[in-house]
Amino acid sequence: MAAAADAVTIRVATAADVPSIHRLLTELAAATGLSHKFFSSEDDLRRHGFGVAPLFESLLAVDRAGAAVGLALFFYSYSSWRGEPGVYLQDLVVSRAARGQGLGRGLLRATARHASRRGVTHLRLAVEHDNVRAIAFYESLGLRQCQNECLFEASDRAFHSLAAAS
């Protein structure tokens, strides 16, 4: 059953929400065809998001029945060129049954509001090149693709080799 946007509350997630966060991230991985790249466990999320020094925060969209139907997971960054703090939206997901009700837009706006209270001046995110629906969605909200940057990553063997180099 689809959740009407006015029947949903967006709130800061707590450690008790970790199972819902994990479920929504699993849904996102499946929906994007990237389940083979999703290894995060509930323990990982609990340790890194709700421990002594949290590395991320998240907002949940919760329906009247108390079920989590949307998630924005983000962390703070700093632009040395701008001289200002930013927020990086790592994951934005709305359950399939709750799509089309404006929850993605609501979660994105709530993330910006939440971060702006901490002095943040900009938001960044990345989208898979072939995710045309997500690209169109973000562009409809005024986000622009950074034409002057190319994202690089070192992971697994490449990261450990880089870390071990003297």
MIFITOR-214729 format. One line per 5 residues: number of its first residue (from 1); their letters; for each residue x, y, z of N, C-alpha, C. Coordinates in steps of 0.1 Angstrom, whole numbers. Each point is the difference from the previous one (the first is absolute). Layout:
<nodes>
NUM	A	X Y Z X Y Z X Y Z  ...
</nodes>
This chain:
<nodes>
1	MAAAA	8 -12 0 -8 12 0 9 12 0  -3 10 -8 8 12 -1 -3 9 12  11 6 4 -2 10 12 -1 14 -6  -10 7 4 -2 14 -3 10 8 7  6 10 -7 11 8 6 -4 6 13
6	DAVTI	-13 4 2 -4 7 12 -2 -11 11  0 -12 -3 -1 -11 10 13 -5 5  11 7 -4 14 -4 3 7 11 8  7 -5 10 8 9 8 15 -2 -4  8 10 -1 14 -1 -2 7 4 13
11	RVATA	8 -10 5 7 3 12 14 -6 0  8 5 10 14 -5 1 -1 -15 4  8 -8 -6 1 -14 3 8 -2 13  -3 -11 7 7 -4 12 5 -14 -1  8 -5 9 6 -13 0 -11 -11 -2
16	ADVPS	-12 3 6 -11 -9 0 -5 -2 -15  3 9 -8 -4 0 -14 9 -8 -10  11 -5 6 10 -6 -9 -6 -11 -9  -9 -9 6 -6 -10 -9 -7 6 -12  -7 11 2 -8 7 -11 10 6 -9
21	IHRLL	10 6 5 10 6 -9 7 -10 -9  3 -12 6 6 -10 -8 -9 -6 -10  -13 -1 3 -10 -5 -9 -2 9 -12  0 13 3 -2 10 -11 13 0 -9  12 -1 6 12 0 -8 0 -13 -9
26	TELAA	-5 -11 6 -1 -13 -8 -9 2 -12  -11 7 3 -10 3 -11 6 9 -11  8 10 4 7 8 -9 9 -7 -9  8 -9 6 10 -8 -7 -7 -9 -10  -11 -6 4 -7 -9 -9 -7 9 -12
31	ATGLS	-6 11 4 -6 8 -10 9 6 -11  13 2 4 10 5 -10 8 -11 -6  -3 -13 3 7 -11 -6 14 -1 6  2 5 12 14 0 6 1 -8 12  -9 -9 2 0 -9 12 14 -7 2
36	HKFFS	6 -3 -11 13 -6 1 11 9 6  -3 13 1 10 9 6 -4 4 14  -11 -5 5 -5 4 14 5 -10 10  9 4 9 5 -9 10 -3 4 14  -5 12 2 -2 6 13 -9 -8 8
41	SEDDL	3 -2 13 -9 -7 9 -6 9 10  -10 -5 7 -6 8 11 11 4 10  9 -9 3 11 3 10 8 12 -5  4 -1 -13 8 11 -6 -7 14 1  -13 0 -3 -8 12 1 -1 5 15
46	RRHGF	-2 -9 9 -1 4 14 14 5 5  10 -7 -3 14 4 4 4 14 -6  -2 2 -13 5 12 -6 -10 12 0  -13 -3 3 -9 11 0 -5 4 13  1 -9 10 -6 3 13 10 -3 11
51	GVAPL	12 -1 -2 10 -2 10 5 13 6  12 -1 6 6 11 7 3 12 -9  5 -2 -12 3 10 -10 -7 -4 -13  -13 3 -1 -8 -4 -12 6 6 -13  1 -8 -10 5 4 -13 -11 4 -10
56	FESLL	-12 -2 3 -11 4 -8 -12 3 9  -10 7 -6 -13 2 6 -10 -5 -10  -13 -1 4 -10 -4 -9 -14 5 5  -8 3 -10 -14 4 2 -9 -11 -5  -10 -3 7 -10 -10 -5 -13 6 -2
61	AVDRA	-7 -4 -11 -14 3 -2 -8 -12 5  -9 3 10 -7 -10 7 -15 2 -2  -7 -11 -4 -15 2 -2 -7 -1 13  -13 2 0 -8 0 12 0 -13 8  3 -11 -7 1 -13 7 14 -2 6
66	GAAVG	9 10 -2 13 -1 6 10 -7 -9  -3 -3 -12 9 -7 -9 8 10 -7  13 -2 -1 9 8 -8 -2 -2 -15  -3 11 -7 -3 -1 -14 10 8 -9  9 7 7 10 8 -7 12 3 9
71	LALFF	12 2 -7 12 2 7 9 10 -7  6 9 7 11 9 -5 12 -3 10  11 -5 -5 12 -3 7 11 10 -5  6 7 9 9 11 -4 11 1 11  11 7 -5 11 4 9 5 14 -3
76	YSYSS	7 6 9 5 13 -2 13 0 -7  3 11 -8 13 1 -7 4 15 2  12 3 -6 5 13 0 6 3 -13  -3 12 -6 6 4 -12 11 10 3  12 -4 -2 11 9 2 0 12 -10
81	WRGEP	-6 -2 -12 0 10 -10 -11 10 4  -11 -4 5 -11 9 3 2 6 14  8 -8 9 2 4 13 -13 -2 8  -8 -10 -3 -13 -2 6 -3 -15 2  -8 -3 10 -4 -14 2 -11 -4 -10
86	GVYLQ	0 -12 -3 -10 -6 -9 -6 -12 6  -10 -6 -7 -6 -13 3 0 -8 -12  4 -13 1 0 -9 -11 -11 -10 2  -10 0 -9 -11 -10 1 5 -13 -6  2 -10 8 5 -13 -4 -11 -8 -6
91	DLVVS	-12 0 7 -11 -9 -5 -13 7 2  -8 0 -10 -14 5 1 -9 -11 -6  -9 -6 8 -8 -11 -5 -14 2 6  -10 -3 -9 -14 -1 4 -5 -14 -4  -7 -6 10 -5 -14 -3 -9 1 -12
96	RAARG	0 -11 -8 -7 0 -13 -15 3 3  -6 -5 10 -14 3 3 -3 14 4  10 8 4 -2 14 4 4 10 -10  5 -5 -12 5 9 -10 -11 8 -7  3 12 -5 -10 8 -7 -8 9 9
101	QGLGR	4 1 12 -7 8 10 8 12 4  12 2 -5 8 12 3 9 -3 12  2 -12 4 9 -3 12 14 2 -3  5 -3 -12 14 2 -4 3 15 1  -9 8 -6 2 15 1 0 4 14
106	GLLRA	-9 -5 8 -1 4 14 12 -4 8  5 -12 -2 13 -4 7 12 8 -5  0 3 -12 12 9 -5 -1 14 6  -12 5 1 -2 14 6 3 -1 15  -5 -11 7 3 -1 14 14 -2 3
111	TARHA	8 -6 -9 14 -2 2 7 14 -1  -4 8 -10 6 13 -2 -4 9 12  -12 -1 5 -4 8 12 8 -4 12  1 -13 2 7 -6 12 15 5 0  6 -1 -12 14 4 -1 2 15 1
116	SRRGV	-9 7 -6 1 15 1 0 5 14  -7 -7 9 1 4 14 13 -1 6  9 -8 -6 14 -1 4 10 8 -8  -6 10 -7 9 9 -8 4 -5 -13  -5 -11 -5 3 -6 -13 -5 9 -11
121	THLRL	8 2 -10 -4 8 -11 -3 -6 -14  4 -13 -1 -2 -7 -12 -2 -15 2  -7 -7 -10 -2 -14 0 5 -6 -12  6 -12 1 5 -7 -11 -5 -14 1  0 -7 -12 -4 -14 -1 6 -5 -13
126	AVEHD	0 -13 -1 4 -7 -13 -12 -9 -4  -1 -2 -13 -10 -8 -6 7 -9 -11  -4 -12 -1 5 -9 -10 -3 7 -14  9 -1 -9 -2 7 -13 -12 -4 -8  -4 -13 2 -12 -5 -7 -13 2 7
131	NVRAI	0 6 12 -12 2 8 -7 13 -5  -6 -1 -11 -6 12 -6 -12 6 8  -7 -9 6 -12 5 8 6 8 12  10 -5 7 6 8 11 6 13 -4  7 -1 -12 6 13 -5 -11 10 -3
136	AFYES	-11 -4 -6 -11 9 -4 -6 5 13  -2 -8 10 -5 4 13 8 11 7  13 -3 1 9 10 6 0 13 -8  1 -1 -13 0 12 -8 -13 8 2  -11 -7 1 -13 7 2 0 8 13
141	LGLRQ	8 -3 10 1 7 12 11 10 0  6 2 -11 10 11 -1 15 -5 2  2 -12 2 14 -5 1 6 -1 -14  13 2 -1 7 0 -13 11 -10 0  2 -6 -11 12 -9 -1 12 8 -1
146	CQNEC	10 -5 8 13 7 0 8 -4 -13  1 9 -9 7 -3 -12 15 0 1  5 7 10 14 2 1 7 -10 10  -8 -10 4 6 -10 9 -3 -14 -5  9 -9 4 -1 -14 -3 2 -8 13
151	LFEAS	-9 -8 4 1 -7 13 10 -12 -2  9 -1 9 10 -12 0 -2 -7 13  4 -13 0 -2 -8 12 12 -10 1  5 -2 12 9 -11 2 -6 -9 11  -2 -12 -3 -6 -10 9 7 -13 -1
156	DRAFH	-3 -8 10 5 -14 1 15 0 -2  5 -8 -9 14 -1 -2 7 13 -3  -6 8 -8 6 13 -4 2 9 12  -11 0 9 1 9 12 11 -5 10  0 -13 2 10 -6 9 14 2 -5
161	SLAAA	2 -1 -13 13 2 -6 4 15 1  -9 9 -2 3 14 2 3 3 15  -7 -6 9 2 2 14 13 -5 5  5 -11 -6 12 -7 4 13 6 -7  -2 8 -10 11 6 -7 8 10 9
166	S	13 0 -1 8 9 8 4 12 -7
</nodes>
